[in-house]
């Protein structure tokens, strides 16, 4: 469906940018308003939920003349990774319970969040430019 295609592209780029700039120092410029907006905890939670869900549903829905699952594998994986990273950051800041599994997930997703952010942006842009390419 074309709606999930558009949502996947927009949310992959937006969530990737939110994940990438979360630790960056504030600076003066045009994008500082966007950065301040994406640092809000509620916005990050909503963006994480939406990005993860659209990434999951992207596995189930396909564009016309596309291969199921394989055709949208990278955008779906990038969306789920960026959304899960945002959700894990939200959980980490609000939870008081610590567990070994959460620490392992933090080591993977929070430790490599800049890579996840850049990859999500790149996959979103490539998915926009090359709509019917296999894996994109």
Biotite code that builds the C-alpha atoms (Angstrom):
import biotite.structure as struc

atoms = struc.array([
    struc.Atom([0.000, 0.000, 0.000], chain_id="A", res_id=1, res_name="UNK", atom_name="CA", element="C"),
    struc.Atom([1.227, 3.423, -0.891], chain_id="A", res_id=2, res_name="UNK", atom_name="CA", element="C"),
    struc.Atom([0.293, 4.829, 2.534], chain_id="A", res_id=3, res_name="UNK", atom_name="CA", element="C"),
    struc.Atom([2.741, 2.528, 4.328], chain_id="A", res_id=4, res_name="UNK", atom_name="CA", element="C"),
    struc.Atom([5.372, 3.382, 1.739], chain_id="A", res_id=5, res_name="UNK", atom_name="CA", element="C"),
    struc.Atom([5.041, 7.109, 2.496], chain_id="A", res_id=6, res_name="UNK", atom_name="CA", element="C"),
    struc.Atom([4.881, 6.538, 6.259], chain_id="A", res_id=7, res_name="UNK", atom_name="CA", element="C"),
    struc.Atom([7.909, 4.264, 6.097], chain_id="A", res_id=8, res_name="UNK", atom_name="CA", element="C"),
    struc.Atom([10.004, 6.825, 4.258], chain_id="A", res_id=9, res_name="UNK", atom_name="CA", element="C"),
    struc.Atom([8.974, 9.748, 6.475], chain_id="A", res_id=10, res_name="UNK", atom_name="CA", element="C"),
    struc.Atom([9.245, 7.911, 9.768], chain_id="A", res_id=11, res_name="UNK", atom_name="CA", element="C"),
    struc.Atom([12.568, 6.233, 8.906], chain_id="A", res_id=12, res_name="UNK", atom_name="CA", element="C"),
    struc.Atom([14.139, 9.594, 8.114], chain_id="A", res_id=13, res_name="UNK", atom_name="CA", element="C"),
    struc.Atom([12.560, 11.393, 11.086], chain_id="A", res_id=14, res_name="UNK", atom_name="CA", element="C"),
    struc.Atom([13.268, 8.654, 13.634], chain_id="A", res_id=15, res_name="UNK", atom_name="CA", element="C"),
    struc.Atom([16.782, 8.215, 12.288], chain_id="A", res_id=16, res_name="UNK", atom_name="CA", element="C"),
    struc.Atom([17.429, 11.923, 12.740], chain_id="A", res_id=17, res_name="UNK", atom_name="CA", element="C"),
    struc.Atom([15.909, 11.847, 16.238], chain_id="A", res_id=18, res_name="UNK", atom_name="CA", element="C"),
    struc.Atom([18.123, 8.923, 17.229], chain_id="A", res_id=19, res_name="UNK", atom_name="CA", element="C"),
    struc.Atom([21.223, 10.497, 15.703], chain_id="A", res_id=20, res_name="UNK", atom_name="CA", element="C"),
    struc.Atom([20.918, 13.977, 17.257], chain_id="A", res_id=21, res_name="UNK", atom_name="CA", element="C"),
    struc.Atom([19.758, 12.945, 20.716], chain_id="A", res_id=22, res_name="UNK", atom_name="CA", element="C"),
    struc.Atom([23.222, 13.371, 22.281], chain_id="A", res_id=23, res_name="UNK", atom_name="CA", element="C"),
    struc.Atom([24.533, 16.160, 20.083], chain_id="A", res_id=24, res_name="UNK", atom_name="CA", element="C"),
    struc.Atom([25.393, 19.497, 21.618], chain_id="A", res_id=25, res_name="UNK", atom_name="CA", element="C"),
    struc.Atom([22.856, 22.297, 21.059], chain_id="A", res_id=26, res_name="UNK", atom_name="CA", element="C"),
    struc.Atom([24.019, 24.844, 18.543], chain_id="A", res_id=27, res_name="UNK", atom_name="CA", element="C"),
    struc.Atom([22.610, 27.876, 16.847], chain_id="A", res_id=28, res_name="UNK", atom_name="CA", element="C"),
    struc.Atom([21.162, 27.349, 13.432], chain_id="A", res_id=29, res_name="UNK", atom_name="CA", element="C"),
    struc.Atom([18.150, 26.557, 11.366], chain_id="A", res_id=30, res_name="UNK", atom_name="CA", element="C"),
    struc.Atom([17.790, 22.975, 12.570], chain_id="A", res_id=31, res_name="UNK", atom_name="CA", element="C"),
    struc.Atom([17.922, 23.752, 16.306], chain_id="A", res_id=32, res_name="UNK", atom_name="CA", element="C"),
    struc.Atom([14.135, 24.131, 16.492], chain_id="A", res_id=33, res_name="UNK", atom_name="CA", element="C"),
    struc.Atom([13.691, 20.694, 14.929], chain_id="A", res_id=34, res_name="UNK", atom_name="CA", element="C"),
    struc.Atom([16.271, 19.218, 17.301], chain_id="A", res_id=35, res_name="UNK", atom_name="CA", element="C"),
    struc.Atom([14.543, 20.761, 20.317], chain_id="A", res_id=36, res_name="UNK", atom_name="CA", element="C"),
    struc.Atom([11.213, 19.357, 19.116], chain_id="A", res_id=37, res_name="UNK", atom_name="CA", element="C"),
    struc.Atom([12.688, 15.872, 18.642], chain_id="A", res_id=38, res_name="UNK", atom_name="CA", element="C"),
    struc.Atom([14.285, 15.922, 22.115], chain_id="A", res_id=39, res_name="UNK", atom_name="CA", element="C"),
    struc.Atom([10.877, 16.102, 23.816], chain_id="A", res_id=40, res_name="UNK", atom_name="CA", element="C"),
    struc.Atom([10.205, 12.826, 25.642], chain_id="A", res_id=41, res_name="UNK", atom_name="CA", element="C"),
    struc.Atom([6.580, 12.552, 24.541], chain_id="A", res_id=42, res_name="UNK", atom_name="CA", element="C"),
    struc.Atom([7.442, 13.175, 20.899], chain_id="A", res_id=43, res_name="UNK", atom_name="CA", element="C"),
    struc.Atom([10.199, 10.558, 21.062], chain_id="A", res_id=44, res_name="UNK", atom_name="CA", element="C"),
    struc.Atom([7.804, 8.023, 22.578], chain_id="A", res_id=45, res_name="UNK", atom_name="CA", element="C"),
    struc.Atom([5.132, 8.608, 19.940], chain_id="A", res_id=46, res_name="UNK", atom_name="CA", element="C"),
    struc.Atom([7.718, 8.608, 17.143], chain_id="A", res_id=47, res_name="UNK", atom_name="CA", element="C"),
    struc.Atom([9.210, 5.359, 18.465], chain_id="A", res_id=48, res_name="UNK", atom_name="CA", element="C"),
    struc.Atom([5.842, 3.620, 18.638], chain_id="A", res_id=49, res_name="UNK", atom_name="CA", element="C"),
    struc.Atom([4.793, 4.790, 15.181], chain_id="A", res_id=50, res_name="UNK", atom_name="CA", element="C"),
    struc.Atom([8.124, 3.943, 13.560], chain_id="A", res_id=51, res_name="UNK", atom_name="CA", element="C"),
    struc.Atom([8.260, 0.477, 15.091], chain_id="A", res_id=52, res_name="UNK", atom_name="CA", element="C"),
    struc.Atom([4.663, -0.307, 14.130], chain_id="A", res_id=53, res_name="UNK", atom_name="CA", element="C"),
    struc.Atom([5.023, 0.952, 10.553], chain_id="A", res_id=54, res_name="UNK", atom_name="CA", element="C"),
    struc.Atom([8.256, -1.022, 10.221], chain_id="A", res_id=55, res_name="UNK", atom_name="CA", element="C"),
    struc.Atom([6.475, -4.154, 11.401], chain_id="A", res_id=56, res_name="UNK", atom_name="CA", element="C"),
    struc.Atom([3.504, -3.641, 9.101], chain_id="A", res_id=57, res_name="UNK", atom_name="CA", element="C"),
    struc.Atom([5.874, -2.886, 6.236], chain_id="A", res_id=58, res_name="UNK", atom_name="CA", element="C"),
    struc.Atom([6.859, -6.557, 6.381], chain_id="A", res_id=59, res_name="UNK", atom_name="CA", element="C"),
    struc.Atom([3.242, -7.567, 5.859], chain_id="A", res_id=60, res_name="UNK", atom_name="CA", element="C"),
    struc.Atom([2.190, -5.127, 3.137], chain_id="A", res_id=61, res_name="UNK", atom_name="CA", element="C"),
    struc.Atom([3.865, -4.801, -0.241], chain_id="A", res_id=62, res_name="UNK", atom_name="CA", element="C"),
    struc.Atom([3.866, -2.305, -3.050], chain_id="A", res_id=63, res_name="UNK", atom_name="CA", element="C"),
    struc.Atom([2.372, -3.332, -6.349], chain_id="A", res_id=64, res_name="UNK", atom_name="CA", element="C"),
    struc.Atom([4.588, -5.760, -8.297], chain_id="A", res_id=65, res_name="UNK", atom_name="CA", element="C"),
    struc.Atom([6.943, -6.213, -5.352], chain_id="A", res_id=66, res_name="UNK", atom_name="CA", element="C"),
    struc.Atom([8.171, -9.368, -3.669], chain_id="A", res_id=67, res_name="UNK", atom_name="CA", element="C"),
    struc.Atom([6.516, -9.970, -0.266], chain_id="A", res_id=68, res_name="UNK", atom_name="CA", element="C"),
    struc.Atom([8.769, -9.532, 2.818], chain_id="A", res_id=69, res_name="UNK", atom_name="CA", element="C"),
    struc.Atom([12.036, -9.424, 0.845], chain_id="A", res_id=70, res_name="UNK", atom_name="CA", element="C"),
    struc.Atom([10.987, -6.372, -1.166], chain_id="A", res_id=71, res_name="UNK", atom_name="CA", element="C"),
    struc.Atom([10.758, -4.133, 1.893], chain_id="A", res_id=72, res_name="UNK", atom_name="CA", element="C"),
    struc.Atom([13.154, -5.905, 4.232], chain_id="A", res_id=73, res_name="UNK", atom_name="CA", element="C"),
    struc.Atom([15.662, -3.088, 4.813], chain_id="A", res_id=74, res_name="UNK", atom_name="CA", element="C"),
    struc.Atom([13.094, -0.300, 5.357], chain_id="A", res_id=75, res_name="UNK", atom_name="CA", element="C"),
    struc.Atom([11.159, -2.516, 7.745], chain_id="A", res_id=76, res_name="UNK", atom_name="CA", element="C"),
    struc.Atom([14.284, -3.523, 9.677], chain_id="A", res_id=77, res_name="UNK", atom_name="CA", element="C"),
    struc.Atom([15.559, 0.060, 9.823], chain_id="A", res_id=78, res_name="UNK", atom_name="CA", element="C"),
    struc.Atom([12.169, 1.303, 11.031], chain_id="A", res_id=79, res_name="UNK", atom_name="CA", element="C"),
    struc.Atom([11.906, -1.341, 13.703], chain_id="A", res_id=80, res_name="UNK", atom_name="CA", element="C"),
    struc.Atom([15.502, -0.720, 14.864], chain_id="A", res_id=81, res_name="UNK", atom_name="CA", element="C"),
    struc.Atom([15.089, 3.066, 15.042], chain_id="A", res_id=82, res_name="UNK", atom_name="CA", element="C"),
    struc.Atom([11.691, 2.776, 16.719], chain_id="A", res_id=83, res_name="UNK", atom_name="CA", element="C"),
    struc.Atom([12.966, 0.242, 19.239], chain_id="A", res_id=84, res_name="UNK", atom_name="CA", element="C"),
    struc.Atom([15.957, 2.470, 20.013], chain_id="A", res_id=85, res_name="UNK", atom_name="CA", element="C"),
    struc.Atom([13.649, 5.400, 20.768], chain_id="A", res_id=86, res_name="UNK", atom_name="CA", element="C"),
    struc.Atom([11.430, 3.191, 22.922], chain_id="A", res_id=87, res_name="UNK", atom_name="CA", element="C"),
    struc.Atom([14.410, 1.740, 24.778], chain_id="A", res_id=88, res_name="UNK", atom_name="CA", element="C"),
    struc.Atom([15.756, 5.243, 25.503], chain_id="A", res_id=89, res_name="UNK", atom_name="CA", element="C"),
    struc.Atom([12.352, 6.229, 26.867], chain_id="A", res_id=90, res_name="UNK", atom_name="CA", element="C"),
    struc.Atom([12.192, 3.101, 29.018], chain_id="A", res_id=91, res_name="UNK", atom_name="CA", element="C"),
    struc.Atom([15.721, 3.660, 30.309], chain_id="A", res_id=92, res_name="UNK", atom_name="CA", element="C"),
    struc.Atom([14.962, 7.207, 31.452], chain_id="A", res_id=93, res_name="UNK", atom_name="CA", element="C"),
    struc.Atom([11.679, 6.293, 33.178], chain_id="A", res_id=94, res_name="UNK", atom_name="CA", element="C"),
    struc.Atom([12.238, 2.807, 34.600], chain_id="A", res_id=95, res_name="UNK", atom_name="CA", element="C"),
    struc.Atom([13.670, 2.022, 37.997], chain_id="A", res_id=96, res_name="UNK", atom_name="CA", element="C"),
    struc.Atom([14.016, -1.724, 37.443], chain_id="A", res_id=97, res_name="UNK", atom_name="CA", element="C"),
    struc.Atom([17.325, -2.965, 36.075], chain_id="A", res_id=98, res_name="UNK", atom_name="CA", element="C"),
    struc.Atom([17.807, -6.349, 34.481], chain_id="A", res_id=99, res_name="UNK", atom_name="CA", element="C"),
    struc.Atom([20.514, -8.162, 32.609], chain_id="A", res_id=100, res_name="UNK", atom_name="CA", element="C"),
    struc.Atom([18.515, -8.392, 29.379], chain_id="A", res_id=101, res_name="UNK", atom_name="CA", element="C"),
    struc.Atom([17.819, -4.644, 29.356], chain_id="A", res_id=102, res_name="UNK", atom_name="CA", element="C"),
    struc.Atom([21.521, -3.972, 29.846], chain_id="A", res_id=103, res_name="UNK", atom_name="CA", element="C"),
    struc.Atom([22.362, -6.205, 26.873], chain_id="A", res_id=104, res_name="UNK", atom_name="CA", element="C"),
    struc.Atom([19.769, -4.444, 24.718], chain_id="A", res_id=105, res_name="UNK", atom_name="CA", element="C"),
    struc.Atom([21.159, -1.068, 25.806], chain_id="A", res_id=106, res_name="UNK", atom_name="CA", element="C"),
    struc.Atom([24.652, -2.177, 24.872], chain_id="A", res_id=107, res_name="UNK", atom_name="CA", element="C"),
    struc.Atom([23.460, -3.061, 21.378], chain_id="A", res_id=108, res_name="UNK", atom_name="CA", element="C"),
    struc.Atom([20.876, -0.400, 20.563], chain_id="A", res_id=109, res_name="UNK", atom_name="CA", element="C"),
    struc.Atom([22.016, 2.556, 22.673], chain_id="A", res_id=110, res_name="UNK", atom_name="CA", element="C"),
    struc.Atom([25.700, 1.849, 22.104], chain_id="A", res_id=111, res_name="UNK", atom_name="CA", element="C"),
    struc.Atom([25.273, 1.921, 18.329], chain_id="A", res_id=112, res_name="UNK", atom_name="CA", element="C"),
    struc.Atom([22.485, 4.461, 18.122], chain_id="A", res_id=113, res_name="UNK", atom_name="CA", element="C"),
    struc.Atom([24.434, 6.846, 15.878], chain_id="A", res_id=114, res_name="UNK", atom_name="CA", element="C"),
    struc.Atom([24.942, 4.027, 13.380], chain_id="A", res_id=115, res_name="UNK", atom_name="CA", element="C"),
    struc.Atom([21.259, 3.064, 13.620], chain_id="A", res_id=116, res_name="UNK", atom_name="CA", element="C"),
    struc.Atom([20.245, 6.694, 13.059], chain_id="A", res_id=117, res_name="UNK", atom_name="CA", element="C"),
    struc.Atom([22.449, 7.167, 9.999], chain_id="A", res_id=118, res_name="UNK", atom_name="CA", element="C"),
    struc.Atom([21.416, 3.790, 8.580], chain_id="A", res_id=119, res_name="UNK", atom_name="CA", element="C"),
    struc.Atom([17.733, 4.605, 9.072], chain_id="A", res_id=120, res_name="UNK", atom_name="CA", element="C"),
    struc.Atom([18.135, 7.939, 7.292], chain_id="A", res_id=121, res_name="UNK", atom_name="CA", element="C"),
    struc.Atom([20.067, 6.322, 4.446], chain_id="A", res_id=122, res_name="UNK", atom_name="CA", element="C"),
    struc.Atom([17.548, 3.513, 4.028], chain_id="A", res_id=123, res_name="UNK", atom_name="CA", element="C"),
    struc.Atom([14.653, 5.989, 4.096], chain_id="A", res_id=124, res_name="UNK", atom_name="CA", element="C"),
    struc.Atom([16.222, 8.146, 1.382], chain_id="A", res_id=125, res_name="UNK", atom_name="CA", element="C"),
    struc.Atom([17.180, 5.105, -0.724], chain_id="A", res_id=126, res_name="UNK", atom_name="CA", element="C"),
    struc.Atom([13.674, 3.680, -0.297], chain_id="A", res_id=127, res_name="UNK", atom_name="CA", element="C"),
    struc.Atom([12.245, 6.961, -1.546], chain_id="A", res_id=128, res_name="UNK", atom_name="CA", element="C"),
    struc.Atom([14.535, 7.132, -4.571], chain_id="A", res_id=129, res_name="UNK", atom_name="CA", element="C"),
    struc.Atom([14.401, 3.458, -5.589], chain_id="A", res_id=130, res_name="UNK", atom_name="CA", element="C"),
    struc.Atom([10.853, 2.291, -4.911], chain_id="A", res_id=131, res_name="UNK", atom_name="CA", element="C"),
    struc.Atom([10.751, -1.122, -6.604], chain_id="A", res_id=132, res_name="UNK", atom_name="CA", element="C"),
    struc.Atom([14.304, -2.292, -6.073], chain_id="A", res_id=133, res_name="UNK", atom_name="CA", element="C"),
    struc.Atom([14.642, -5.624, -4.302], chain_id="A", res_id=134, res_name="UNK", atom_name="CA", element="C"),
    struc.Atom([15.364, -5.223, -0.546], chain_id="A", res_id=135, res_name="UNK", atom_name="CA", element="C"),
    struc.Atom([14.460, -1.507, -0.743], chain_id="A", res_id=136, res_name="UNK", atom_name="CA", element="C"),
])
